[in-house]
Amino acid sequence: MIGAMGIGAMLLLSADARGVELPADLTIQITSANKGTLPGGSTATFQVVVTNNGGTTAQAVPIRVLFMGGAWQPPPGAPVGENCTTAVPYPTALEVTCAHGAIGPGLTDALTLIVKTPTGPGGLRNLPVEATVDPANVVSESDETNNVVRIRVPVEVPTVADLTLDLSDMPLTATTGQQLLYEVVVRNDGDRIAVNPTVRLSLPREVDFLRTGTGNQFTQCVAPGPAGPQGQQVVCSRSALFPGRTATLRVLARPINGLPDGAQMVYSVGVDPENTIAERNEFNNVGGGITTVRSPADLAIAGIQIDDQQSPSNGQLGFEAQSCLPEGTSHANTVVRVRVVNNGPGQSPATTLAMLWIRAIQSDFFSDCPLDTHCDNGVCHTGEVTLPQPCFRDCPVPPLFPGSEAEVVFRVVRDHDRVDFGRALLDNARVVNDPNRQNNTARIR
């Protein structure tokens, strides 16, 4: 009896086991429909198959395919596959996401993808392609390790040169009568040597060609002919440009006299203008830009006024080219006012006025700075003091239109037993286009 009951219980348990549904189990495969090595820039077809090896229906989840190792592209004017979208292609991969319906136990779902193989870099490479089903792990599965598969596809791209222009060092502004440097940088972004690359620079008609500049790396130049409607053309070449290397064309020119302020001078540049070099991209061989004529400013220190606040009678010296600090007053709070004017035809940008101080005693031993020096209209900069070098303070000077002026005010606390020597330096960093710098300094003693 007990044995019979045991056998019945076992049969019942076996039946219950057969009634339990096994979870889904999705697997994925991807194969290339093309045989052998794929040429760069060609159309490639891939088959993706998803199978449910589990016991329950798998709900609808996406399929993601990553084409890696280069700039894969969607086919022009067509989708990659049915119900598929692509992320914005980027240099190292193309991401494709495809939707598919629910898959019952033992059933499969297949889709076809069409893409363009990368066009560079040159050479033979085995590029990885990775396919994933249910990338977010939404479906509960008996085995999660078989949801990703990766294959490698051989792609061969011919090696070619790729010449590009960098015009970031070309001049943005120019001053009439002063030399102008045009710098054209040519880079070979390809993977083959560019033989005899040539650069053609079409100068603006408003400038006169002078010569090639120091450090010019395109040394085989044709003498420019007379200026045409677009100006003179400078044509120079070199024997070769290796992959990953750059070479610079430097040309000196001078704007003609009489150009108005704000005049725009147009130049254009072309590398390999006759298309004698096979390149991966022929559309990056030309460029150009505009150089704007700016009239120079003429900043000048028009005068210095010393005002000893403890001894007003000693301070009303007026604006003079050279002024003296009052002596013999213990810790005199001295105000130094420097008047800056723009006598030129052009506007000056913001710059600085540096006030340098040297303290001397009878032995002519140079010591440190005055006890306190600062400017009223800005934060001053304290220079590092290395004896017998003077210390200095920098104060801002605002932009000045032609004929306008600004006042920079310094305050100095002095000892009674020492004499302070000073020098005002205007635009010491030379940020202003100012051909006349003889009036940018003044002495204070």
FIPA-259495 format. One record per residue (C-alpha): residue number from 0; x, y, z. Coordinates in nm, 4 decimals, m for minus. Example, Ala and Ser with C-alpha at 12.3 -4.5 7.8 and 13.67 -1.06 7.14 Angstrom:
{atom 0; {1.2300; m0.4500; 0.7800}};
{atom 1; {1.3670; m0.1060; 0.7140}};
% end
This chain:
{atom 0; {0.0000; 0.0000; 0.0000}};
{atom 1; {0.2749; 0.2414; 0.0975}};
{atom 2; {0.4673; 0.1494; m0.2162}};
{atom 3; {0.1617; 0.2104; m0.4331}};
{atom 4; {0.1007; 0.5490; m0.2701}};
{atom 5; {0.4646; 0.6431; m0.3266}};
{atom 6; {0.4391; 0.5629; m0.6954}};
{atom 7; {0.1182; 0.7701; m0.7266}};
{atom 8; {0.2758; 1.0655; m0.5545}};
{atom 9; {0.5708; 1.0482; m0.7894}};
{atom 10; {0.3410; 1.0450; m1.0918}};
{atom 11; {0.1523; 1.3467; m0.9553}};
{atom 12; {0.4745; 1.5385; m0.8977}};
{atom 13; {0.5891; 1.4561; m1.2498}};
{atom 14; {0.2645; 1.5903; m1.3913}};
{atom 15; {0.2976; 1.9105; m1.1884}};
{atom 16; {0.6484; 1.9540; m1.3209}};
{atom 17; {0.5249; 1.9191; m1.6757}};
{atom 18; {0.2671; 2.1913; m1.6106}};
{atom 19; {0.5249; 2.4537; m1.5025}};
{atom 20; {0.6153; 2.6996; m1.7856}};
{atom 21; {0.9847; 2.7467; m1.8496}};
{atom 22; {1.1007; 3.1129; m1.8879}};
{atom 23; {1.1963; 3.2637; m2.2212}};
{atom 24; {1.5519; 3.2329; m2.3501}};
{atom 25; {1.6483; 3.4720; m2.6303}};
{atom 26; {1.9594; 3.4146; m2.8405}};
{atom 27; {2.0949; 3.6247; m3.1281}};
{atom 28; {2.3142; 3.5634; m3.4316}};
{atom 29; {2.4532; 3.8053; m3.6934}};
{atom 30; {2.6215; 3.7113; m4.0205}};
{atom 31; {2.7591; 3.9034; m4.3160}};
{atom 32; {2.5860; 3.8326; m4.6456}};
{atom 33; {2.8982; 3.9492; m4.8327}};
{atom 34; {3.1776; 3.7061; m4.8982}};
{atom 35; {3.5424; 3.7903; m4.8511}};
{atom 36; {3.6919; 4.1323; m4.7840}};
{atom 37; {3.4680; 4.4372; m4.8173}};
{atom 38; {3.6070; 4.7436; m4.9975}};
{atom 39; {3.5993; 5.0716; m4.8072}};
{atom 40; {3.2926; 5.2794; m4.8893}};
{atom 41; {3.0994; 4.9811; m5.0269}};
{atom 42; {2.7522; 4.8525; m4.9371}};
{atom 43; {2.7456; 4.5706; m4.6815}};
{atom 44; {2.4463; 4.3500; m4.5916}};
{atom 45; {2.4016; 4.1742; m4.2572}};
{atom 46; {2.1438; 3.9168; m4.1409}};
{atom 47; {2.0296; 3.9231; m3.7769}};
{atom 48; {1.8315; 3.6270; m3.6356}};
{atom 49; {1.6727; 3.6179; m3.2868}};
{atom 50; {1.5489; 3.2816; m3.1480}};
{atom 51; {1.3421; 3.2079; m2.8368}};
{atom 52; {1.4669; 2.8764; m2.6961}};
{atom 53; {1.2572; 2.9107; m2.3799}};
{atom 54; {0.9132; 2.7908; m2.2807}};
{atom 55; {0.7222; 3.1228; m2.2698}};
{atom 56; {0.6630; 3.4025; m2.5163}};
{atom 57; {0.9204; 3.6832; m2.4992}};
{atom 58; {0.7662; 4.0290; m2.5060}};
{atom 59; {0.8696; 4.2793; m2.7698}};
{atom 60; {1.2178; 4.4193; m2.6972}};
{atom 61; {1.4639; 4.6045; m2.9228}};
{atom 62; {1.7705; 4.4757; m3.1034}};
{atom 63; {2.0846; 4.6903; m3.0982}};
{atom 64; {2.3702; 4.6527; m3.3458}};
{atom 65; {2.6993; 4.8417; m3.3111}};
{atom 66; {2.9190; 4.8757; m3.6201}};
{atom 67; {3.2569; 4.9667; m3.4711}};
{atom 68; {3.6136; 5.0428; m3.5701}};
{atom 69; {3.5422; 5.3274; m3.8116}};
{atom 70; {3.2919; 5.5686; m3.9600}};
{atom 71; {3.0220; 5.3289; m4.0806}};
{atom 72; {2.7348; 5.5112; m4.2511}};
{atom 73; {2.3668; 5.4443; m4.3277}};
{atom 74; {2.2939; 5.3891; m4.6970}};
{atom 75; {2.2255; 5.7199; m4.8763}};
{atom 76; {1.8554; 5.8016; m4.8873}};
{atom 77; {1.7392; 5.4732; m4.7326}};
{atom 78; {1.6928; 5.3247; m4.3835}};
{atom 79; {1.9384; 5.0717; m4.2485}};
{atom 80; {1.6591; 4.8194; m4.1967}};
{atom 81; {1.2862; 4.7799; m4.1392}};
{atom 82; {1.1699; 4.9451; m3.8156}};
{atom 83; {1.5294; 5.0546; m3.7495}};
{atom 84; {1.6721; 5.3883; m3.6412}};
{atom 85; {2.0319; 5.5078; m3.6276}};
{atom 86; {2.2061; 5.7322; m3.3808}};
{atom 87; {2.4076; 6.0202; m3.5243}};
{atom 88; {2.7149; 5.8528; m3.6786}};
{atom 89; {3.0408; 5.9334; m3.5062}};
{atom 90; {3.4013; 5.8542; m3.6027}};
{atom 91; {3.4353; 5.5202; m3.4254}};
{atom 92; {3.0939; 5.3494; m3.4474}};
{atom 93; {2.7419; 5.3502; m3.5893}};
{atom 94; {2.4585; 5.2467; m3.3550}};
{atom 95; {2.1454; 5.0876; m3.5045}};
{atom 96; {1.8355; 5.0078; m3.2959}};
{atom 97; {1.5550; 4.7935; m3.4413}};
{atom 98; {1.2120; 4.7057; m3.3001}};
{atom 99; {1.0574; 4.3582; m3.3317}};
{atom 100; {0.7447; 4.1896; m3.2021}};
{atom 101; {0.6935; 3.9243; m2.9374}};
{atom 102; {0.8557; 3.5866; m3.0090}};
{atom 103; {0.6842; 3.2648; m2.9021}};
{atom 104; {0.8612; 2.9526; m2.7725}};
{atom 105; {1.0742; 2.7881; m3.0418}};
{atom 106; {1.0159; 3.0727; m3.2915}};
{atom 107; {1.2605; 3.3111; m3.4613}};
{atom 108; {1.2576; 3.6688; m3.5887}};
{atom 109; {1.4961; 3.7861; m3.8627}};
{atom 110; {1.5894; 4.1231; m4.0085}};
{atom 111; {1.8275; 4.2564; m4.2735}};
{atom 112; {2.0600; 4.5545; m4.2224}};
{atom 113; {2.2356; 4.7497; m4.4982}};
{atom 114; {2.5225; 4.9914; m4.4197}};
{atom 115; {2.8198; 5.1583; m4.5889}};
{atom 116; {3.1671; 5.0482; m4.4812}};
{atom 117; {3.4183; 5.3093; m4.3550}};
{atom 118; {3.6303; 5.4993; m4.6053}};
{atom 119; {3.9357; 5.5361; m4.3844}};
{atom 120; {4.1925; 5.5001; m4.2563}};
{atom 121; {4.3666; 5.3102; m4.5310}};
{atom 122; {4.4708; 4.9485; m4.5086}};
{atom 123; {4.3132; 4.6101; m4.4281}};
{atom 124; {4.1382; 4.5876; m4.0899}};
{atom 125; {3.9018; 4.3419; m3.9208}};
{atom 126; {3.6240; 4.5633; m3.7858}};
{atom 127; {3.3998; 4.4411; m3.5004}};
{atom 128; {3.0205; 4.4253; m3.5330}};
{atom 129; {2.8221; 4.3550; m3.2148}};
{atom 130; {2.4526; 4.2576; m3.1941}};
{atom 131; {2.2477; 4.2579; m2.8707}};
{atom 132; {1.8890; 4.1510; m2.8057}};
{atom 133; {1.7042; 4.2948; m2.5063}};
{atom 134; {1.9926; 4.5346; m2.4195}};
{atom 135; {1.8027; 4.6706; m2.1162}};
{atom 136; {1.7351; 4.3179; m1.9741}};
{atom 137; {1.3579; 4.3647; m1.9692}};
{atom 138; {1.2770; 3.9984; m2.0449}};
{atom 139; {1.3215; 3.7442; m1.7641}};
{atom 140; {1.5296; 3.4629; m1.9154}};
{atom 141; {1.6780; 3.1348; m1.8073}};
{atom 142; {2.0124; 3.2371; m1.9624}};
{atom 143; {2.1172; 3.6016; m1.9933}};
{atom 144; {2.4662; 3.5274; m2.1261}};
{atom 145; {2.3636; 3.4516; m2.4855}};
{atom 146; {2.2033; 3.7894; m2.5639}};
{atom 147; {2.5184; 3.9371; m2.7204}};
{atom 148; {2.7242; 3.8182; m3.0155}};
{atom 149; {3.0226; 3.9784; m3.1906}};
{atom 150; {3.1794; 3.9072; m3.5281}};
{atom 151; {3.4651; 4.0669; m3.7219}};
{atom 152; {3.4358; 4.1869; m4.0791}};
{atom 153; {3.7437; 4.2418; m4.3012}};
{atom 154; {3.7373; 4.5875; m4.4654}};
{atom 155; {4.0139; 4.7189; m4.6901}};
{atom 156; {4.0487; 5.0903; m4.7694}};
{atom 157; {4.3015; 5.2109; m5.0281}};
{atom 158; {4.5719; 5.4403; m4.8864}};
{atom 159; {4.5471; 5.7959; m5.0200}};
{atom 160; {4.6574; 6.1419; m4.9166}};
{atom 161; {4.4139; 6.3963; m4.7734}};
{atom 162; {4.5350; 6.7571; m4.7776}};
{atom 163; {4.3532; 7.0061; m4.5555}};
{atom 164; {4.3961; 7.3783; m4.4874}};
{atom 165; {4.4348; 7.5496; m4.1511}};
{atom 166; {4.3865; 7.9270; m4.1811}};
{atom 167; {4.3657; 8.0039; m3.8086}};
{atom 168; {4.6911; 8.2059; m3.8221}};
{atom 169; {4.5826; 8.4276; m4.1103}};
{atom 170; {4.5668; 8.7998; m4.0214}};
{atom 171; {4.2365; 8.9399; m3.8982}};
{atom 172; {4.3436; 9.3055; m3.8990}};
{atom 173; {4.6017; 9.5134; m4.0834}};
{atom 174; {4.7497; 9.8628; m4.0686}};
{atom 175; {4.8218; 10.0598; m4.3839}};
{atom 176; {5.1919; 10.0907; m4.4551}};
{atom 177; {5.2906; 9.8072; m4.2197}};
{atom 178; {5.3944; 9.4560; m4.3192}};
{atom 179; {5.1327; 9.1839; m4.3111}};
{atom 180; {5.2122; 8.8128; m4.2648}};
{atom 181; {4.9939; 8.5484; m4.4290}};
{atom 182; {5.0443; 8.1986; m4.2805}};
{atom 183; {4.8814; 7.9025; m4.4551}};
{atom 184; {4.9184; 7.5659; m4.2781}};
{atom 185; {4.8694; 7.2525; m4.4898}};
{atom 186; {4.8185; 6.9176; m4.3164}};
{atom 187; {4.8147; 6.5684; m4.4668}};
{atom 188; {4.5362; 6.3824; m4.2851}};
{atom 189; {4.5633; 6.0851; m4.5198}};
{atom 190; {4.7767; 5.7730; m4.5014}};
{atom 191; {4.9866; 5.8173; m4.8154}};
{atom 192; {5.2614; 6.0662; m4.8998}};
{atom 193; {5.1412; 6.3693; m5.0952}};
{atom 194; {5.3955; 6.4207; m5.3742}};
{atom 195; {5.4702; 6.7763; m5.4908}};
{atom 196; {5.1829; 6.9490; m5.3076}};
{atom 197; {5.1193; 7.3041; m5.4279}};
{atom 198; {4.9581; 7.5985; m5.2476}};
{atom 199; {4.8089; 7.8963; m5.4298}};
{atom 200; {4.7478; 8.2116; m5.2248}};
{atom 201; {4.5431; 8.4813; m5.3968}};
{atom 202; {4.6322; 8.8044; m5.2194}};
{atom 203; {4.3833; 9.0896; m5.1826}};
{atom 204; {4.4105; 9.3539; m5.4511}};
{atom 205; {4.4649; 9.6099; m5.1728}};
{atom 206; {4.8097; 9.4699; m5.0792}};
{atom 207; {5.1482; 9.4533; m5.2497}};
{atom 208; {5.3444; 9.1282; m5.2397}};
{atom 209; {5.6859; 9.1677; m5.0743}};
{atom 210; {5.8465; 8.8239; m5.0371}};
{atom 211; {5.8061; 8.4851; m4.8732}};
{atom 212; {5.8612; 8.5019; m4.4985}};
{atom 213; {6.1197; 8.3466; m4.2703}};
{atom 214; {6.0457; 7.9810; m4.2024}};
{atom 215; {5.8495; 7.9300; m4.5237}};
{atom 216; {5.8274; 7.5542; m4.5904}};
{atom 217; {5.6937; 7.5718; m4.9466}};
{atom 218; {6.0208; 7.6819; m5.1021}};
{atom 219; {5.9618; 7.6200; m5.4734}};
{atom 220; {5.7767; 7.9390; m5.5625}};
{atom 221; {5.6777; 8.1025; m5.8884}};
{atom 222; {5.7324; 8.4794; m5.8977}};
{atom 223; {5.3917; 8.6498; m5.8744}};
{atom 224; {5.2820; 8.8322; m6.1857}};
{atom 225; {5.1078; 9.1693; m6.2034}};
{atom 226; {4.8046; 9.2075; m5.9811}};
{atom 227; {4.4801; 9.1103; m6.1477}};
{atom 228; {4.1224; 9.1929; m6.0437}};
{atom 229; {4.1634; 8.9670; m5.7401}};
{atom 230; {4.5221; 9.0668; m5.6601}};
{atom 231; {4.8527; 8.8864; m5.7017}};
{atom 232; {4.8787; 8.5087; m5.6816}};
{atom 233; {5.1606; 8.3386; m5.4917}};
{atom 234; {5.2110; 7.9762; m5.6028}};
{atom 235; {5.4573; 7.7614; m5.4049}};
{atom 236; {5.5207; 7.3878; m5.3736}};
{atom 237; {5.7430; 7.1364; m5.1950}};
{atom 238; {5.8676; 6.7891; m5.2815}};
{atom 239; {5.6444; 6.5894; m5.0441}};
{atom 240; {5.4229; 6.6015; m4.7359}};
{atom 241; {5.4141; 6.2852; m4.5249}};
{atom 242; {5.0996; 6.1526; m4.3517}};
{atom 243; {5.0255; 6.3314; m4.0256}};
{atom 244; {5.2704; 6.6140; m4.1006}};
{atom 245; {5.2143; 6.9854; m4.1631}};
{atom 246; {5.3929; 7.2476; m4.3704}};
{atom 247; {5.3467; 7.6252; m4.3633}};
{atom 248; {5.3495; 7.8844; m4.6401}};
{atom 249; {5.4531; 8.2298; m4.5120}};
{atom 250; {5.4061; 8.5346; m4.7321}};
{atom 251; {5.4798; 8.8987; m4.6479}};
{atom 252; {5.2713; 9.1753; m4.8036}};
{atom 253; {5.1966; 9.5418; m4.7334}};
{atom 254; {4.8574; 9.7142; m4.7568}};
{atom 255; {4.8585; 10.0096; m4.9928}};
{atom 256; {4.8324; 10.3611; m4.8520}};
{atom 257; {4.5052; 10.5472; m4.8369}};
{atom 258; {4.2812; 10.2585; m4.7305}};
{atom 259; {3.9970; 10.3764; m4.5058}};
{atom 260; {3.9484; 10.2436; m4.1557}};
{atom 261; {3.7305; 9.9318; m4.1690}};
{atom 262; {3.8166; 9.8415; m4.5293}};
{atom 263; {3.7887; 9.4658; m4.5865}};
{atom 264; {4.0539; 9.2823; m4.7864}};
{atom 265; {3.9534; 8.9400; m4.9207}};
{atom 266; {4.2025; 8.6569; m4.9772}};
{atom 267; {4.1577; 8.2980; m5.0962}};
{atom 268; {4.3726; 7.9855; m5.0666}};
{atom 269; {4.3811; 7.6532; m5.2470}};
{atom 270; {4.5983; 7.3457; m5.1970}};
{atom 271; {4.6547; 7.1121; m5.4924}};
{atom 272; {4.4591; 7.3544; m5.7145}};
{atom 273; {4.5107; 7.1408; m6.0264}};
{atom 274; {4.3904; 6.8193; m5.8537}};
{atom 275; {4.7057; 6.6266; m5.9385}};
{atom 276; {4.7050; 6.4375; m5.6048}};
{atom 277; {4.4528; 6.1604; m5.5401}};
{atom 278; {4.2781; 6.2421; m5.2106}};
{atom 279; {4.0145; 6.0932; m4.9867}};
{atom 280; {3.8320; 6.4271; m4.9620}};
{atom 281; {3.8645; 6.6917; m5.2326}};
{atom 282; {3.6230; 6.9356; m5.0676}};
{atom 283; {3.8593; 7.0615; m4.7952}};
{atom 284; {4.1237; 7.1992; m5.0324}};
{atom 285; {3.9998; 7.5575; m5.0548}};
{atom 286; {3.9453; 7.8374; m4.8069}};
{atom 287; {3.9572; 8.2099; m4.7637}};
{atom 288; {3.8900; 8.4980; m4.5330}};
{atom 289; {3.8810; 8.8718; m4.4739}};
{atom 290; {4.1422; 9.1018; m4.3230}};
{atom 291; {4.0042; 9.4296; m4.1878}};
{atom 292; {4.2059; 9.7503; m4.2076}};
{atom 293; {4.2362; 9.9255; m3.8729}};
{atom 294; {4.3769; 10.2743; m3.8335}};
{atom 295; {4.6425; 10.2894; m3.5622}};
{atom 296; {4.5933; 10.4539; m3.2277}};
{atom 297; {4.8503; 10.6904; m3.0755}};
{atom 298; {4.8384; 10.6664; m2.6979}};
{atom 299; {5.0415; 10.9218; m2.5076}};
{atom 300; {5.1052; 11.0240; m2.1481}};
{atom 301; {4.9943; 11.3851; m2.1764}};
{atom 302; {5.0857; 11.4900; m1.8244}};
{atom 303; {5.1384; 11.3957; m1.4613}};
{atom 304; {5.0027; 11.5850; m1.1632}};
{atom 305; {5.1409; 11.5358; m0.8111}};
{atom 306; {4.9150; 11.6192; m0.5167}};
{atom 307; {5.0558; 11.5881; m0.1634}};
{atom 308; {4.7430; 11.5740; 0.0516}};
{atom 309; {4.9340; 11.6781; 0.3658}};
{atom 310; {5.1081; 11.9660; 0.1904}};
{atom 311; {4.8688; 12.0941; m0.0781}};
{atom 312; {5.0930; 12.3851; m0.1653}};
{atom 313; {5.3605; 12.1433; m0.2806}};
{atom 314; {5.1284; 11.9440; m0.5003}};
{atom 315; {4.9677; 12.1810; m0.7477}};
{atom 316; {5.2267; 12.1263; m1.0175}};
{atom 317; {4.9845; 12.0946; m1.3063}};
{atom 318; {5.0335; 11.8570; m1.6000}};
{atom 319; {5.3976; 11.8371; m1.6982}};
{atom 320; {5.6060; 11.5912; m1.8946}};
{atom 321; {5.8166; 11.5291; m1.5850}};
{atom 322; {5.7109; 11.5902; m1.2252}};
{atom 323; {5.8673; 11.5716; m0.8803}};
{atom 324; {5.7306; 11.4103; m0.5665}};
{atom 325; {5.7304; 11.6348; m0.2577}};
{atom 326; {6.0129; 11.5570; m0.0180}};
{atom 327; {6.0650; 11.5845; 0.3552}};
{atom 328; {5.7122; 11.4942; 0.4645}};
{atom 329; {5.6824; 11.1956; 0.6937}};
{atom 330; {5.4524; 10.9296; 0.5440}};
{atom 331; {5.2992; 11.1777; 0.3021}};
{atom 332; {4.9857; 11.0478; 0.1323}};
{atom 333; {5.0759; 11.1474; m0.2213}};
{atom 334; {4.8331; 11.1319; m0.5129}};
{atom 335; {4.9772; 11.0870; m0.8624}};
{atom 336; {4.7402; 11.1595; m1.1507}};
{atom 337; {4.8428; 11.0450; m1.4982}};
{atom 338; {4.6505; 11.1751; m1.8000}};
{atom 339; {4.6386; 10.9420; m2.1025}};
{atom 340; {4.5146; 11.0616; m2.4433}};
{atom 341; {4.4618; 10.8970; m2.7823}};
{atom 342; {4.6023; 11.1229; m3.0539}};
{atom 343; {4.5675; 10.8659; m3.3320}};
{atom 344; {4.2977; 10.8115; m3.5946}};
{atom 345; {4.1993; 10.4674; m3.4599}};
{atom 346; {4.0372; 10.3454; m3.1384}};
{atom 347; {4.2621; 10.1827; m2.8792}};
{atom 348; {4.1576; 9.8683; m2.6870}};
{atom 349; {4.1755; 9.8372; m2.3100}};
{atom 350; {4.5317; 9.8312; m2.1817}};
{atom 351; {4.7281; 9.9134; m1.8658}};
{atom 352; {4.9466; 10.1848; m1.7196}};
{atom 353; {5.2362; 10.0526; m1.5131}};
{atom 354; {5.3837; 10.2743; m1.2423}};
{atom 355; {5.7363; 10.1665; m1.1467}};
{atom 356; {5.8890; 10.2893; m0.8199}};
{atom 357; {6.2459; 10.2849; m0.6929}};
{atom 358; {6.3445; 10.4033; m0.3448}};
{atom 359; {6.6945; 10.5357; m0.2951}};
{atom 360; {6.9022; 10.6560; m0.0011}};
{atom 361; {7.2266; 10.8519; m0.0121}};
{atom 362; {7.4341; 10.5414; m0.0860}};
{atom 363; {7.2242; 10.4831; m0.4000}};
{atom 364; {7.1247; 10.1406; m0.2683}};
{atom 365; {6.7923; 10.0514; m0.4263}};
{atom 366; {6.5412; 9.9171; m0.1781}};
{atom 367; {6.1846; 9.7922; m0.1835}};
{atom 368; {5.8584; 9.9556; m0.2887}};
{atom 369; {5.6838; 10.2447; m0.1171}};
{atom 370; {5.4859; 10.1434; 0.1892}};
{atom 371; {5.1596; 10.1459; m0.0014}};
{atom 372; {5.0720; 10.2053; m0.3631}};
{atom 373; {4.7383; 10.1442; m0.5274}};
{atom 374; {4.5223; 10.2906; m0.8001}};
{atom 375; {4.1786; 10.4350; m0.7361}};
{atom 376; {4.0111; 10.2894; m1.0447}};
{atom 377; {4.1116; 9.9260; m1.0303}};
{atom 378; {4.3014; 9.6535; m0.8513}};
{atom 379; {4.6756; 9.6986; m0.8822}};
{atom 380; {4.9259; 9.4242; m0.9485}};
{atom 381; {5.2333; 9.3915; m0.7290}};
{atom 382; {5.5423; 9.2867; m0.9194}};
{atom 383; {5.8017; 9.0584; m0.7706}};
{atom 384; {6.0805; 9.2676; m0.6189}};
{atom 385; {6.4358; 9.1590; m0.6956}};
{atom 386; {6.6939; 9.4121; m0.5819}};
{atom 387; {6.7882; 9.6428; m0.7367}};
{atom 388; {6.4921; 9.6020; m0.9730}};
{atom 389; {6.1993; 9.8393; m0.9124}};
{atom 390; {5.8563; 9.7271; m0.8044}};
{atom 391; {5.5531; 9.8255; m1.0066}};
{atom 392; {5.1762; 9.8567; m1.0043}};
{atom 393; {4.9515; 9.7960; m1.3051}};
{atom 394; {4.6306; 9.9975; m1.3380}};
{atom 395; {4.3721; 9.9633; m1.6157}};
{atom 396; {4.3294; 10.2128; m1.8986}};
{atom 397; {3.9891; 10.1905; m2.0724}};
{atom 398; {3.9422; 10.1810; m2.4521}};
{atom 399; {3.9830; 10.5299; m2.5970}};
{atom 400; {3.8254; 10.6744; m2.9088}};
{atom 401; {4.0343; 10.9135; m3.1196}};
{atom 402; {4.0741; 11.2431; m2.9334}};
{atom 403; {3.9462; 11.1083; m2.6001}};
{atom 404; {4.1392; 11.0784; m2.2746}};
{atom 405; {4.1400; 10.9012; m1.9375}};
{atom 406; {4.2918; 10.9705; m1.5968}};
{atom 407; {4.4696; 10.7036; m1.3927}};
{atom 408; {4.5144; 10.7843; m1.0228}};
{atom 409; {4.7799; 10.6328; m0.7950}};
{atom 410; {4.8177; 10.6873; m0.4200}};
{atom 411; {5.1602; 10.6550; m0.2597}};
{atom 412; {5.2605; 10.6511; 0.1090}};
{atom 413; {5.6256; 10.7575; 0.1434}};
{atom 414; {5.8946; 10.7706; 0.4095}};
{atom 415; {6.0434; 11.1126; 0.4851}};
{atom 416; {6.4052; 10.9977; 0.4670}};
{atom 417; {6.3987; 10.8524; 0.1184}};
{atom 418; {6.3441; 10.9845; m0.2297}};
{atom 419; {6.1038; 10.7970; m0.4584}};
{atom 420; {6.1848; 10.7657; m0.8260}};
{atom 421; {5.9074; 10.6617; m1.0608}};
{atom 422; {5.8409; 10.5889; m1.4238}};
{atom 423; {5.5025; 10.5559; m1.5905}};
{atom 424; {5.4861; 10.2955; m1.8698}};
{atom 425; {5.1807; 10.2956; m2.0942}};
{atom 426; {5.0729; 9.9788; m2.2792}};
{atom 427; {5.3806; 9.7900; m2.1663}};
{atom 428; {5.2317; 9.4613; m2.2964}};
{atom 429; {5.1906; 9.6187; m2.6446}};
{atom 430; {4.8289; 9.5220; m2.6972}};
{atom 431; {4.7564; 9.8505; m2.8793}};
{atom 432; {4.8325; 9.9028; m3.2474}};
{atom 433; {5.0452; 10.2086; m3.1775}};
{atom 434; {5.3329; 10.2813; m3.4189}};
{atom 435; {5.4493; 10.5785; m3.2083}};
{atom 436; {5.5678; 10.4577; m2.8681}};
{atom 437; {5.8066; 10.7405; m2.7876}};
{atom 438; {5.5319; 10.9165; m2.5907}};
{atom 439; {5.4322; 10.6093; m2.3869}};
{atom 440; {5.6708; 10.6730; m2.0970}};
{atom 441; {5.7239; 10.9550; m1.8452}};
{atom 442; {5.9501; 11.0020; m1.5431}};
{atom 443; {5.8605; 11.1002; m1.1886}};
{atom 444; {6.1378; 11.2004; m0.9485}};
% end
